[in-house]
Amino acid sequence: METKKQTINWFLGIDISSTTLDVSILTSGNEKDYAHKRFSNDVQGFKEILSWLKTSGVKVKQSWFCMEHTGIYGLELCCFLSKKKLPYTMYSPLHIKKMMGIVRGKNDKADSKMIAQFAYLYRDRLKPSEMPSKTLISLRILINHRQSLVKRKSELKQQSHKINRMELIVNVRFVARCILREIDWLEGEIEKTEQEMTELINQDNLVKTNFDLLNTVPGIGLVVASSFLVQTRNFEAFETGRQLACYSGAAPFEYQSGTSIRGRTKIHPIANRQLKTLLTNSAYAALRYDPEIKQYYDRKTAEGKAPMSVINAIRCKQIYRMFSVVKRGTPFVKNSQG
């Protein structure tokens, strides 16, 4: 980190939208000395950013780029910076907002300045982000597509139930048949998407190795394993299982202060909700098919633990199991004790 302090002299905050990039420069010597300009969110715009920095007296190799996670809108910029070997960091918008405190007013220019100031104030904590592999990027798109198909299927099933209740009053057979045909089509598309996910994983040896290891853990299947591979950048983004448990919303935290505030230990609401939902499904699957987990659940509930508290403990177990098999590089082995 000492090297970074000596070489990084400019901090760039980038506010990303679908078509534009608002870029603010903050010089480490003066927090109030900002420069701002707007560029198009495309390759031409990225090149213009570097030209603008050069004409502004900024040494690109001594600069740090900081931006918020914006999904696909920032992906092309990250690819460009990675190819140029320029350091950049992506943070969640909520993280920056919480760290910067109360801010009045909002626009793209102000947001880019706030991001630049955030990068400068917390420069000792900045860690370079890394681009996921093309396999993981494609896998993320397939996972999101499958999720939208499953959501639509669920909505249609609810609609079908309502329509069937109306059948006693009016003739709704045409609508009912249309809904059933669409549900059948969605089921076929979901199956095709899962096949595409499997084929994609099989084409990448690094991803497939970890995928096969994850599948040895009871309760972990295609969707859960794929989602964790994507969200953890093939398990390279987290150093410990505890970090992954925090990110997934399964790690418990104490809630107390002095002698007057002593709340129960609980999970934090800020988490990756998609992974948290998948972990819940995985916990129930493990409870059904893994005798070790079933034994653990029965023992803890018999001791008076709340069922959902035990389910969350199983979530953590699943995370530590996944993390362990990948880091060890060996399949999961069942123990005799719960």
Backbone as numpy.savetxt, mean C-alpha at the origin, in Angstrom:
# Nx Ny Nz CAx CAy CAz Cx Cy Cz
23.92 8.59 6.59 23.11 9.80 6.59 23.96 11.05 6.59
25.20 10.94 7.13 26.09 12.10 7.15 26.44 12.53 5.74
26.61 11.54 4.84 26.94 11.87 3.45 25.83 12.67 2.82
24.58 12.30 3.14 23.44 13.01 2.56 23.43 14.46 3.03
23.75 14.71 4.32 23.75 16.07 4.84 24.77 16.93 4.09
25.90 16.35 3.71 26.95 17.11 3.06 26.66 17.37 1.58
25.94 16.47 0.94 25.78 16.58 -0.51 24.42 17.12 -0.95
23.38 16.96 -0.15 22.05 17.44 -0.55 21.86 18.87 -0.08
21.78 19.77 -1.03 21.64 21.19 -0.72 20.32 21.80 -1.20
19.58 21.07 -2.01 18.29 21.56 -2.51 17.23 20.48 -2.30
16.05 20.94 -1.88 14.94 20.03 -1.63 13.76 20.45 -2.49
13.27 19.52 -3.30 12.20 19.82 -4.24 10.91 19.14 -3.81
9.86 19.94 -3.64 8.55 19.41 -3.35 7.72 19.40 -4.63
7.12 18.26 -4.94 6.35 18.12 -6.19 4.92 17.72 -5.86
3.98 18.57 -6.25 2.56 18.25 -6.12 2.08 17.70 -7.46
1.58 16.47 -7.45 1.26 15.76 -8.69 -0.23 15.73 -8.94
-0.63 16.07 -10.15 -2.00 15.86 -10.59 -1.96 15.05 -11.89
-3.10 14.77 -12.46 -3.14 13.91 -13.65 -2.42 14.54 -14.84
-2.42 15.87 -14.95 -1.85 16.54 -16.12 -0.69 17.48 -15.81
-0.56 17.92 -14.55 0.47 18.92 -14.24 1.28 18.53 -13.01
2.46 19.16 -12.93 3.34 19.02 -11.77 3.68 20.40 -11.26
3.38 20.69 -9.99 3.81 21.93 -9.37 5.08 21.64 -8.58
6.17 22.33 -8.93 7.47 22.05 -8.33 7.95 23.27 -7.57
8.33 23.06 -6.32 8.90 24.12 -5.50 10.30 23.73 -5.05
11.21 24.68 -5.09 12.59 24.45 -4.66 12.81 25.15 -3.33
13.43 24.45 -2.40 13.81 25.05 -1.13 15.30 24.82 -0.93
16.06 25.92 -0.77 17.49 25.82 -0.52 17.72 25.60 0.95
18.61 24.70 1.27 18.82 24.35 2.68 19.29 25.53 3.51
19.89 26.52 2.86 20.39 27.66 3.62 19.32 28.63 4.05
18.15 28.61 3.42 17.10 29.59 3.76 15.73 28.95 3.54
15.02 28.67 4.62 13.73 28.00 4.53 12.70 28.83 3.77
12.85 30.15 3.77 11.86 31.02 3.13 12.19 31.34 1.67
13.31 30.87 1.20 13.74 31.16 -0.17 13.21 30.09 -1.11
11.97 30.32 -1.61 11.33 29.35 -2.48 11.39 29.80 -3.93
11.36 28.83 -4.83 11.12 29.09 -6.25 10.07 28.08 -6.69
9.15 28.50 -7.54 8.04 27.63 -7.94 7.78 27.74 -9.43
7.39 26.62 -10.03 6.99 26.63 -11.44 6.14 25.39 -11.72
5.25 25.51 -12.71 4.36 24.40 -13.08 4.82 23.79 -14.40
4.74 22.46 -14.47 5.13 21.73 -15.67 4.06 20.70 -16.02
4.13 20.23 -17.26 3.21 19.17 -17.68 3.68 17.83 -17.11
2.72 16.97 -16.80 3.04 15.67 -16.23 3.28 14.65 -17.35
4.41 14.84 -18.04 4.83 13.92 -19.10 6.34 14.02 -19.25
6.90 13.22 -20.14 8.35 13.18 -20.29 8.92 14.54 -20.66
8.22 15.28 -21.53 8.68 16.61 -21.90 8.73 17.52 -20.68
7.71 17.43 -19.83 7.69 18.21 -18.60 8.82 17.85 -17.66
9.13 16.56 -17.58 10.23 16.13 -16.70 11.56 16.72 -17.17
11.78 16.72 -18.48 13.01 17.29 -19.03 13.07 18.79 -18.77
11.93 19.45 -18.86 11.88 20.90 -18.59 12.18 21.20 -17.13
11.79 20.30 -16.23 12.12 20.48 -14.81 13.63 20.52 -14.62
14.33 19.58 -15.23 15.79 19.53 -15.10 16.45 20.76 -15.71
15.93 21.23 -16.84 16.46 22.44 -17.47 16.23 23.65 -16.57
15.03 23.73 -15.97 14.71 24.85 -15.07 15.63 24.84 -13.85
15.89 23.66 -13.32 16.77 23.56 -12.16 18.17 24.05 -12.52
18.63 23.67 -13.72 19.98 24.07 -14.14 20.08 25.58 -14.29
19.08 26.19 -14.92 19.10 27.65 -15.11 18.91 28.39 -13.79
18.33 27.71 -12.78 18.11 28.33 -11.47 19.31 28.17 -10.55
20.39 27.56 -11.09 21.59 27.39 -10.29 21.55 26.19 -9.36
20.58 25.28 -9.59 20.43 24.10 -8.75 21.25 22.95 -9.35
22.06 22.32 -8.53 22.80 21.15 -8.96 21.92 19.92 -8.74
21.51 19.30 -9.85 20.55 18.20 -9.77 21.07 17.05 -8.93
22.37 16.76 -9.03 22.95 15.65 -8.28 23.01 15.92 -6.78
22.79 17.18 -6.39 22.76 17.53 -4.97 21.36 17.91 -4.53
20.36 17.38 -5.24 18.96 17.69 -4.94 18.22 16.43 -4.53
17.16 16.65 -3.74 16.31 15.53 -3.32 14.87 15.86 -3.71
14.24 14.93 -4.41 12.87 15.11 -4.87 11.91 14.42 -3.89
10.89 15.15 -3.48 9.93 14.60 -2.54 8.52 14.82 -3.09
7.67 13.81 -2.98 6.31 13.92 -3.52 5.38 13.00 -2.74
4.09 13.17 -2.98 3.09 12.33 -2.33 2.75 11.14 -3.21
2.27 10.06 -2.56 1.77 8.92 -3.31 0.49 9.32 -4.03
0.48 9.18 -5.34 -0.71 9.54 -6.11 -1.08 8.43 -7.10
-0.69 7.20 -6.81 -1.04 6.10 -7.70 -0.34 6.20 -9.05
-1.11 6.02 -10.12 -0.52 5.96 -11.46 -0.02 7.32 -11.93
-0.53 8.42 -11.36 -0.16 9.75 -11.85 1.31 10.08 -11.60
1.91 9.46 -10.58 3.32 9.74 -10.30 4.26 8.66 -10.78
3.71 7.62 -11.38 4.52 6.47 -11.76 5.54 6.82 -12.84
5.11 7.57 -13.85 6.00 7.92 -14.96 7.15 8.81 -14.48
6.85 9.73 -13.57 7.89 10.59 -13.02 8.91 9.77 -12.23
8.43 8.80 -11.45 9.34 7.95 -10.68 10.26 7.15 -11.60
9.70 6.65 -12.71 10.52 5.93 -13.69 11.61 6.84 -14.25
11.23 8.07 -14.55 12.18 9.03 -15.12 13.31 9.32 -14.13
12.97 9.58 -12.86 13.98 9.87 -11.85 14.88 8.67 -11.59
14.29 7.47 -11.62 15.08 6.26 -11.40 16.11 6.07 -12.51
15.70 6.31 -13.76 16.62 6.17 -14.89 17.75 7.20 -14.79
17.45 8.39 -14.27 18.47 9.43 -14.11 19.30 9.24 -12.84
18.91 8.22 -12.03 19.59 7.93 -10.77 19.56 9.12 -9.83
18.38 9.77 -9.78 18.18 10.90 -8.88 17.37 10.45 -7.68
17.76 10.81 -6.47 17.06 10.33 -5.27 15.68 11.00 -5.12
14.70 10.20 -4.79 13.36 10.72 -4.55 12.70 9.89 -3.45
11.75 10.52 -2.79 10.99 9.84 -1.73 9.51 10.12 -1.92
8.70 9.09 -1.76 7.25 9.23 -1.83 6.66 8.95 -0.45
5.78 9.86 0.00 5.11 9.70 1.28 3.60 9.74 1.06
2.88 9.17 1.99 1.43 9.27 1.92 1.04 10.71 2.25
0.00 11.25 1.60 -0.45 12.62 1.89 -0.78 12.82 3.37
-1.37 11.80 4.00 -1.74 11.92 5.41 -0.50 12.06 6.29
0.58 11.35 5.94 1.82 11.44 6.73 2.37 12.86 6.70
2.43 13.45 5.52 2.95 14.82 5.40 2.05 15.79 6.14
0.74 15.62 6.00 -0.21 16.51 6.65 -0.07 16.47 8.17
0.07 15.27 8.72 0.20 15.12 10.17 1.51 15.73 10.66
2.59 15.53 9.92 3.89 16.01 10.35 4.02 17.52 10.25
3.28 18.14 9.33 3.41 19.59 9.11 2.44 20.41 9.95
1.52 19.75 10.66 0.63 20.47 11.56 -0.49 21.20 10.85
-1.01 22.24 11.49 -2.15 22.99 10.97 -1.73 23.83 9.77
-2.42 23.69 8.67 -2.15 24.47 7.46 -3.48 25.07 6.99
-3.51 26.37 6.82 -4.73 27.04 6.36 -4.65 27.29 4.85
-5.75 26.95 4.18 -5.78 27.14 2.73 -5.11 25.98 2.01
-5.47 25.84 0.73 -4.91 24.74 -0.05 -4.98 25.07 -1.53
-3.83 24.93 -2.20 -3.77 24.94 -3.66 -2.50 24.21 -4.07
-2.35 23.94 -5.35 -1.23 23.12 -5.81 0.12 23.76 -5.49
0.20 25.07 -5.66 1.46 25.77 -5.38 1.82 25.67 -3.90
0.83 25.92 -3.04 1.07 25.84 -1.60 1.43 24.42 -1.17
0.78 23.43 -1.80 1.07 22.04 -1.46 2.51 21.66 -1.82
2.97 22.12 -2.98 4.35 21.80 -3.38 5.35 22.46 -2.44
5.05 23.66 -1.98 5.94 24.33 -1.03 5.97 23.59 0.30
4.79 23.11 0.73 4.72 22.39 1.99 5.51 21.09 1.91
5.44 20.41 0.75 6.19 19.16 0.58 7.69 19.43 0.60
8.12 20.54 -0.04 9.54 20.90 -0.03 10.01 21.20 1.39
9.19 21.93 2.12 9.54 22.25 3.51 9.58 20.99 4.37
8.66 20.09 4.13 8.66 18.80 4.84 9.96 18.05 4.59
10.39 18.01 3.31 11.63 17.31 2.96 12.82 17.95 3.66
12.83 19.28 3.74 13.95 19.96 4.39 13.96 19.73 5.90
12.79 19.88 6.54 12.70 19.75 7.99 13.06 18.33 8.45
12.67 17.34 7.65 12.90 15.95 8.04 13.95 15.30 7.14
14.94 16.09 6.73 15.96 15.61 5.80 16.77 14.46 6.38
16.93 14.43 7.71 17.70 13.35 8.32 16.96 12.01 8.26
15.65 12.05 8.02 14.86 10.81 7.99 14.54 10.36 6.57
14.91 11.15 5.59 14.56 10.80 4.21 15.27 9.53 3.78
14.52 8.63 3.20 15.08 7.42 2.62 14.62 7.32 1.17
15.53 7.00 0.27 15.14 6.95 -1.15 14.12 5.86 -1.42
13.09 6.21 -2.17 12.11 5.22 -2.62 12.68 4.46 -3.81
12.17 3.28 -4.03 12.64 2.47 -5.15 11.46 2.04 -6.00
11.68 2.01 -7.29 10.64 1.58 -8.21 10.42 0.07 -8.09
9.17 -0.37 -7.99 8.93 -1.82 -8.04 9.21 -2.35 -9.44
9.39 -3.64 -9.56 9.65 -4.25 -10.86 8.41 -4.14 -11.74
8.61 -4.32 -13.04 7.49 -4.28 -13.97 6.46 -5.36 -13.66
6.95 -6.50 -13.18 6.04 -7.59 -12.80 5.11 -7.14 -11.68
5.65 -6.48 -10.67 4.84 -6.04 -9.53 3.88 -4.93 -9.93
4.31 -4.05 -10.84 3.41 -2.99 -11.30 2.23 -3.59 -12.05
2.52 -4.55 -12.94 1.45 -5.22 -13.69 0.55 -6.02 -12.75
1.15 -6.65 -11.75 0.38 -7.45 -10.81 -0.55 -6.56 -9.99
-0.09 -5.36 -9.63 -0.94 -4.42 -8.90 -2.18 -4.05 -9.72
-1.96 -3.81 -11.02 -3.09 -3.45 -11.90 -4.09 -4.60 -11.97
-3.60 -5.82 -12.09 -4.48 -6.98 -12.15 -5.25 -7.17 -10.84
-4.58 -6.95 -9.71 -5.24 -7.07 -8.41 -6.36 -6.04 -8.28
-6.08 -4.81 -8.69 -7.10 -3.76 -8.62 -8.27 -4.07 -9.56
-7.95 -4.62 -10.73 -9.01 -4.99 -11.68 -9.88 -6.10 -11.09
-9.25 -7.09 -10.49 -10.02 -8.17 -9.86 -10.89 -7.63 -8.74
-10.34 -6.71 -7.97 -11.10 -6.13 -6.86 -12.35 -5.42 -7.36
-12.23 -4.70 -8.47 -13.40 -4.00 -9.02 -14.43 -4.99 -9.54
-13.98 -6.11 -10.12 -14.91 -7.14 -10.59 -15.65 -7.78 -9.42
-14.92 -8.08 -8.35 -15.53 -8.69 -7.17 -16.54 -7.74 -6.54
-16.20 -6.46 -6.49 -17.11 -5.47 -5.93 -18.39 -5.38 -6.75
-18.26 -5.37 -8.06 -19.44 -5.31 -8.94 -20.30 -6.57 -8.78
-19.67 -7.71 -8.65 -20.40 -8.97 -8.46 -21.19 -8.94 -7.16
-20.58 -8.42 -6.10 -21.26 -8.32 -4.81 -22.48 -7.40 -4.90
-22.31 -6.28 -5.60 -23.43 -5.34 -5.77 -24.58 -5.99 -6.52
-24.27 -6.76 -7.56 -25.30 -7.42 -8.36 -26.02 -8.49 -7.55
-25.30 -9.19 -6.69 -25.94 -10.19 -5.85 -26.94 -9.56 -4.90
-26.60 -8.41 -4.35 -27.53 -7.70 -3.49 -28.75 -7.23 -4.28
-28.49 -6.74 -5.49 -29.58 -6.30 -6.35 -30.49 -7.47 -6.73
-29.89 -8.62 -7.00 -30.66 -9.81 -7.35 -31.58 -10.23 -6.21
-31.07 -10.13 -5.00 -31.88 -10.48 -3.83 -33.10 -9.56 -3.73
-32.91 -8.28 -3.98 -34.04 -7.34 -3.91 -35.05 -7.62 -5.03
-34.54 -7.91 -6.22 -35.42 -8.19 -7.35 -36.26 -9.44 -7.10
-35.64 -10.45 -6.52 -36.36 -11.69 -6.24 -37.50 -11.47 -5.25
-37.33 -10.55 -4.35 -38.41 -10.25 -3.41 -39.57 -9.55 -4.10
-39.28 -8.81 -5.16 -40.34 -8.12 -5.91 -41.12 -9.07 -6.81
-40.58 -10.27 -7.02 -41.22 -11.19 -7.95 -42.61 -11.62 -7.50
-42.87 -11.56 -6.20 -44.18 -11.91 -5.68 -45.23 -10.86 -6.01
-44.78 -9.67 -6.40 -45.71 -8.57 -6.66 -45.84 -8.29 -8.15
-44.70 -8.21 -8.86 -44.72 -7.88 -10.28 -43.80 -8.84 -11.04
-43.90 -8.80 -12.36 -43.07 -9.64 -13.21 -41.70 -8.99 -13.42
-40.67 -9.59 -12.86 -39.31 -9.03 -12.96 -38.34 -10.07 -13.54
-38.89 -11.06 -14.23 -38.04 -12.16 -14.72 -36.96 -11.68 -15.69
-37.30 -10.70 -16.55 -36.31 -10.20 -17.51 -35.11 -9.59 -16.79
-35.38 -8.74 -15.81 -34.30 -8.09 -15.06 -33.51 -9.13 -14.28
-34.20 -10.09 -13.68 -33.52 -11.13 -12.90 -32.56 -11.94 -13.77
-33.02 -12.29 -15.01 -32.15 -13.05 -15.92 -30.94 -12.23 -16.35
-31.15 -10.93 -16.60 -30.03 -10.06 -16.98 -28.97 -9.99 -15.87
-29.43 -9.89 -14.63 -28.51 -9.82 -13.50 -27.71 -11.11 -13.37
-28.40 -12.24 -13.50 -27.72 -13.53 -13.39 -26.69 -13.73 -14.50
-27.05 -13.29 -15.72 -26.08 -13.40 -16.83 -24.84 -12.55 -16.56
-25.04 -11.37 -16.00 -23.89 -10.49 -15.71 -23.04 -11.07 -14.58
-23.69 -11.68 -13.59 -22.94 -12.32 -12.50 -22.09 -13.47 -13.05
-22.67 -14.27 -13.93 -21.93 -15.37 -14.55 -20.74 -14.85 -15.34
-20.96 -13.75 -16.07 -19.88 -13.16 -16.86 -18.76 -12.65 -15.95
-19.15 -12.01 -14.84 -18.16 -11.49 -13.90 -17.35 -12.61 -13.27
-18.00 -13.71 -12.95 -17.28 -14.85 -12.38 -16.24 -15.38 -13.37
-16.61 -15.41 -14.64 -15.65 -15.83 -15.66 -14.49 -14.87 -15.78
-14.77 -13.56 -15.72 -13.70 -12.55 -15.81 -12.78 -12.60 -14.59
-13.35 -12.86 -13.42 -12.53 -12.99 -12.22 -11.59 -14.18 -12.35
-12.10 -15.28 -12.86 -11.27 -16.47 -13.06 -10.16 -16.21 -14.07
-10.50 -15.51 -15.16 -9.48 -15.19 -16.16 -8.40 -14.27 -15.58
-8.84 -13.31 -14.76 -7.89 -12.38 -14.14 -6.94 -13.12 -13.21
-7.46 -14.06 -12.45 -6.61 -14.84 -11.55 -5.62 -15.71 -12.33
-6.07 -16.24 -13.46 -5.15 -17.00 -14.32 -4.04 -16.11 -14.85
-4.40 -14.88 -15.24 -3.40 -13.93 -15.73 -2.41 -13.57 -14.63
-2.89 -13.43 -13.40 -2.02 -13.15 -12.26 -1.02 -14.28 -12.05
-1.52 -15.51 -12.12 -0.66 -16.68 -11.92 0.41 -16.77 -13.01
0.01 -16.55 -14.25 0.96 -16.60 -15.37 2.02 -15.52 -15.23
1.61 -14.33 -14.80 2.55 -13.22 -14.63 3.57 -13.55 -13.55
3.11 -14.11 -12.44 4.02 -14.48 -11.35 5.00 -15.53 -11.79
4.54 -16.49 -12.56 5.40 -17.59 -13.01 6.51 -17.13 -13.96
6.36 -15.95 -14.55 7.35 -15.43 -15.50 8.51 -14.72 -14.81
8.38 -14.44 -13.50 9.41 -13.72 -12.75 9.93 -14.63 -11.64
11.16 -15.09 -11.76 11.70 -16.05 -10.80 11.76 -15.51 -9.37
12.14 -14.23 -9.22 12.24 -13.65 -7.89 10.87 -13.58 -7.22
9.87 -13.14 -7.97 8.52 -13.04 -7.43 7.93 -14.43 -7.17
8.16 -15.34 -8.11 7.59 -16.70 -7.97 8.17 -17.42 -6.76
9.46 -17.23 -6.50 10.09 -17.89 -5.35 9.39 -17.50 -4.05
9.18 -16.19 -3.85 8.51 -15.73 -2.64 7.03 -16.10 -2.63
6.41 -16.08 -3.81 5.00 -16.47 -3.90 4.81 -17.92 -3.47
5.68 -18.81 -3.93 5.58 -20.22 -3.55 5.80 -20.41 -2.05
6.72 -19.63 -1.48 6.95 -19.71 -0.04 5.73 -19.25 0.75
5.12 -18.16 0.30 3.93 -17.65 0.99 2.79 -18.64 0.94
2.67 -19.35 -0.15 1.57 -20.31 -0.30 1.71 -21.52 0.60
2.86 -21.70 1.24 3.01 -22.80 2.20 2.40 -22.45 3.55
2.09 -21.19 3.78 1.47 -20.75 5.04 -0.03 -21.02 4.96
-0.60 -21.75 5.91 -2.04 -22.02 5.89 -2.85 -20.71 5.93
-3.85 -20.63 5.05 -4.68 -19.43 4.99 -4.20 -18.39 4.01
-3.07 -18.64 3.35 -2.52 -17.70 2.36 -2.71 -18.30 0.97
-3.46 -17.59 0.13 -3.70 -18.05 -1.24 -3.22 -17.04 -2.26
-3.73 -17.15 -3.46 -3.29 -16.31 -4.57 -3.46 -14.83 -4.29
-4.64 -14.42 -3.87 -4.93 -13.00 -3.71 -4.13 -12.39 -2.57
-4.11 -13.05 -1.42 -3.37 -12.52 -0.27 -1.87 -12.46 -0.57
-1.33 -13.55 -1.10 0.10 -13.59 -1.40 0.48 -12.52 -2.42
-0.31 -12.40 -3.49 -0.02 -11.41 -4.53 -0.07 -9.99 -3.98
-1.08 -9.71 -3.16 -1.24 -8.36 -2.61 -0.07 -7.99 -1.71
0.39 -8.93 -0.89 1.53 -8.64 -0.01 2.82 -8.50 -0.80
2.98 -9.26 -1.86 4.16 -9.10 -2.71 4.19 -7.71 -3.33
3.03 -7.23 -3.76 2.96 -5.90 -4.38 3.19 -4.80 -3.35
2.50 -4.88 -2.22 2.56 -3.80 -1.23 3.90 -3.73 -0.51
4.64 -4.83 -0.49 5.93 -4.85 0.20 7.11 -4.81 -0.77
6.82 -4.64 -2.07 7.84 -4.67 -3.11 8.66 -5.96 -2.99
7.91 -7.06 -3.05 8.50 -8.40 -2.95 9.27 -8.59 -1.64
8.68 -8.00 -0.57 9.21 -8.10 0.80 10.58 -7.45 0.95
10.82 -6.40 0.18 12.07 -5.63 0.31 11.84 -4.29 1.01
10.58 -3.87 1.16 10.28 -2.54 1.68 10.23 -2.48 3.20
10.22 -3.63 3.87 10.13 -3.66 5.33 11.27 -4.50 5.89
11.83 -4.03 7.00 12.97 -4.72 7.60 12.54 -5.75 8.63
11.38 -5.54 9.26 10.92 -6.46 10.30 9.44 -6.78 10.11
9.02 -7.88 10.72 7.60 -8.23 10.68 6.75 -7.23 11.43
7.30 -6.63 12.47 6.57 -5.62 13.24 6.24 -4.41 12.37
7.18 -3.97 11.55 6.92 -2.86 10.64 5.79 -3.19 9.68
5.80 -4.40 9.15 4.74 -4.81 8.23 3.40 -4.92 8.95
3.42 -5.38 10.20 2.20 -5.47 10.99 1.61 -4.08 11.25
2.46 -3.10 11.51 2.01 -1.72 11.71 1.37 -1.19 10.43
2.03 -1.41 9.31 1.54 -0.94 8.02 0.21 -1.58 7.67
0.03 -2.83 8.08 -1.18 -3.58 7.74 -2.31 -3.39 8.75
-2.05 -2.64 9.81 -3.10 -2.38 10.79 -3.38 -3.53 11.73
-2.37 -4.36 11.99 -2.57 -5.50 12.89 -1.77 -5.39 14.17
-0.81 -4.47 14.23 0.05 -4.36 15.41 -0.67 -3.58 16.51
-0.73 -4.13 17.73 -1.38 -3.41 18.85 -0.45 -2.36 19.45
-1.04 -1.27 19.96 -0.28 -0.19 20.59 -0.90 0.14 21.95
-0.04 0.51 22.88 -0.53 0.93 24.20 -1.21 2.29 24.10
-2.16 2.52 25.01 -2.86 3.80 25.05 -2.93 4.24 26.51
-1.90 4.97 26.95 -1.89 5.43 28.33 -1.00 6.66 28.46
-1.27 7.43 29.51 -0.49 8.63 29.80 -0.56 8.89 31.29
0.60 8.85 31.95 0.64 9.08 33.38 -0.19 8.05 34.13
-0.94 8.52 35.12 -1.77 7.62 35.92 -3.26 7.78 35.65
-3.63 8.83 34.92 -5.05 9.11 34.72 -5.62 8.48 33.45
-4.78 8.31 32.41 -5.25 7.75 31.15 -4.63 6.37 30.95
-5.48 5.37 31.06 -5.01 4.00 30.87 -6.06 3.24 30.05
-6.01 3.43 28.75 -6.92 2.73 27.86 -6.38 1.36 27.50
-7.22 0.57 26.89 -6.79 -0.78 26.51 -5.86 -0.71 25.30
-4.98 -1.68 25.19 -4.10 -1.78 24.04 -4.93 -2.08 22.80
-4.69 -1.33 21.72 -5.51 -1.50 20.52 -4.72 -1.16 19.28
-5.28 -1.56 18.13 -4.63 -1.27 16.86 -4.91 0.16 16.46
-4.09 0.71 15.58 -4.26 2.10 15.14 -5.10 2.13 13.86
-5.99 3.12 13.73 -6.86 3.17 12.54 -6.14 3.50 11.25
-4.95 4.13 11.34 -4.21 4.45 10.13 -3.46 3.20 9.66
-3.89 2.64 8.55 -3.30 1.40 8.05 -3.70 1.21 6.60
-3.07 0.23 5.96 -3.46 -0.17 4.61 -4.72 -1.02 4.74
-5.87 -0.45 4.41 -7.14 -1.12 4.64 -7.31 -2.37 3.76
-6.75 -2.31 2.56 -6.85 -3.48 1.68 -6.14 -4.68 2.29
-4.91 -4.48 2.79 -4.18 -5.57 3.41 -4.87 -6.03 4.69
-5.43 -5.09 5.43 -6.11 -5.44 6.68 -7.31 -6.34 6.41
-8.08 -6.03 5.38 -9.23 -6.86 5.01 -8.78 -8.25 4.58
-7.73 -8.29 3.77 -7.21 -9.58 3.31 -6.68 -10.41 4.48
-6.06 -9.74 5.45 -5.55 -10.45 6.62 -6.68 -11.05 7.45
-7.80 -10.33 7.52 -8.96 -10.86 8.25 -9.46 -12.13 7.57
-9.59 -12.09 6.25 -10.01 -13.29 5.51 -9.01 -14.43 5.71
-7.72 -14.08 5.71 -6.68 -15.09 5.90 -6.75 -15.70 7.29
-7.04 -14.85 8.29 -7.13 -15.34 9.68 -8.26 -16.34 9.83
-9.41 -16.05 9.23 -10.55 -16.98 9.32 -10.28 -18.26 8.54
-9.57 -18.15 7.42 -9.22 -19.35 6.65 -8.25 -20.22 7.45
-7.29 -19.59 8.10 -6.35 -20.34 8.93 -7.07 -20.98 10.12
-8.03 -20.26 10.68 -8.80 -20.79 11.80 -9.57 -22.05 11.40
-9.97 -22.11 10.14 -10.74 -23.25 9.66 -9.84 -24.44 9.28
-8.68 -24.15 8.69 -7.89 -25.24 8.11 -6.60 -25.56 8.86
-6.20 -24.71 9.81 -4.94 -24.94 10.52 -5.23 -25.33 11.97
-5.00 -26.59 12.36 -5.26 -27.02 13.74 -4.49 -26.19 14.78
-3.30 -25.77 14.42 -2.50 -24.97 15.35 -3.19 -23.65 15.67
-3.70 -22.98 14.66 -4.41 -21.72 14.86 -5.72 -21.95 15.60
-6.42 -23.03 15.27 -7.68 -23.35 15.95 -7.43 -23.60 17.43
-6.37 -24.30 17.75 -6.02 -24.56 19.14 -5.71 -23.26 19.86
-4.97 -22.39 19.20 -4.62 -21.09 19.78 -5.88 -20.27 20.04
-6.80 -20.23 19.07 -8.03 -19.45 19.21 -8.87 -19.98 20.37
-9.04 -21.28 20.47 -9.86 -21.87 21.53 -9.24 -21.59 22.90
-7.93 -21.68 23.00 -7.26 -21.45 24.28 -7.43 -20.01 24.74
-7.23 -19.06 23.82 -7.31 -17.65 24.18 -8.74 -17.22 24.52
-9.71 -17.69 23.76 -11.11 -17.33 24.07 -11.54 -17.96 25.38
-11.04 -19.17 25.68 -11.36 -19.82 26.95 -10.77 -19.03 28.13
-9.67 -18.31 27.88 -9.05 -17.48 28.92 -9.79 -16.17 29.12
-10.79 -15.92 28.28 -11.59 -14.70 28.43 -11.26 -13.60 27.44
-10.37 -13.87 26.50 -10.03 -12.87 25.48 -11.22 -12.66 24.54
-11.41 -11.41 24.11 -12.47 -11.11 23.15 -12.15 -11.78 21.82
-13.15 -12.39 21.16 -12.90 -13.11 19.91 -12.19 -12.27 18.85
-12.60 -11.00 18.67 -11.96 -10.16 17.65 -10.53 -9.80 18.03
-10.26 -9.74 19.33 -8.89 -9.50 19.77 -8.00 -10.68 19.41
-8.55 -11.89 19.54 -7.80 -13.08 19.17 -7.61 -13.16 17.66
-8.66 -12.77 16.92 -8.55 -12.75 15.45 -7.44 -11.81 15.03
-7.33 -10.66 15.71 -6.25 -9.72 15.36 -4.89 -10.32 15.69
-4.82 -11.08 16.77 -3.55 -11.76 17.10 -3.20 -12.76 16.01
-4.22 -13.41 15.44 -3.97 -14.35 14.34 -3.52 -13.60 13.10
-4.07 -12.40 12.87 -3.58 -11.55 11.77 -2.07 -11.36 11.91
-1.65 -10.99 13.12 -0.21 -10.78 13.36 0.58 -12.06 13.12
0.03 -13.17 13.58 0.71 -14.45 13.35 0.91 -14.70 11.87
-0.12 -14.41 11.08 -0.02 -14.61 9.64 1.07 -13.73 9.03
1.15 -12.51 9.50 2.18 -11.60 8.99 3.57 -12.12 9.34
3.77 -12.50 10.61 5.08 -12.99 11.02 5.43 -14.29 10.31
4.45 -15.12 10.05 4.70 -16.35 9.30 5.16 -16.03 7.88
4.44 -15.12 7.21 4.81 -14.75 5.84 6.20 -14.13 5.82
6.45 -13.23 6.74 7.74 -12.54 6.78 8.87 -13.53 7.03
8.61 -14.50 7.90 9.65 -15.47 8.26 10.01 -16.39 7.10
8.99 -16.94 6.42 9.30 -17.88 5.34 10.06 -17.20 4.21
9.72 -15.93 3.94 10.40 -15.22 2.86 11.84 -14.88 3.26
12.03 -14.38 4.47 13.37 -13.99 4.90 14.28 -15.20 5.10
13.69 -16.32 5.55 14.50 -17.54 5.70 14.73 -18.24 4.37
13.76 -18.08 3.48 13.85 -18.75 2.20 13.48 -20.22 2.28
12.73 -20.58 3.33 12.29 -21.98 3.50 10.78 -22.03 3.71
10.14 -23.13 3.31 8.67 -23.24 3.45 8.25 -23.25 4.92
6.97 -22.97 5.13 6.41 -22.98 6.49 6.33 -24.40 7.02
6.68 -24.57 8.28 6.63 -25.88 8.94 5.69 -25.77 10.13
4.70 -26.65 10.20 3.73 -26.62 11.29 4.37 -27.09 12.59
3.97 -26.42 13.68 4.42 -26.82 15.02 3.34 -27.62 15.70
3.71 -28.29 16.71 2.74 -29.10 17.45 1.96 -28.29 18.46
2.49 -27.10 18.83 1.84 -26.27 19.83 1.19 -25.08 19.17
0.06 -24.56 19.75 -0.63 -23.39 19.24 -0.11 -22.14 19.83
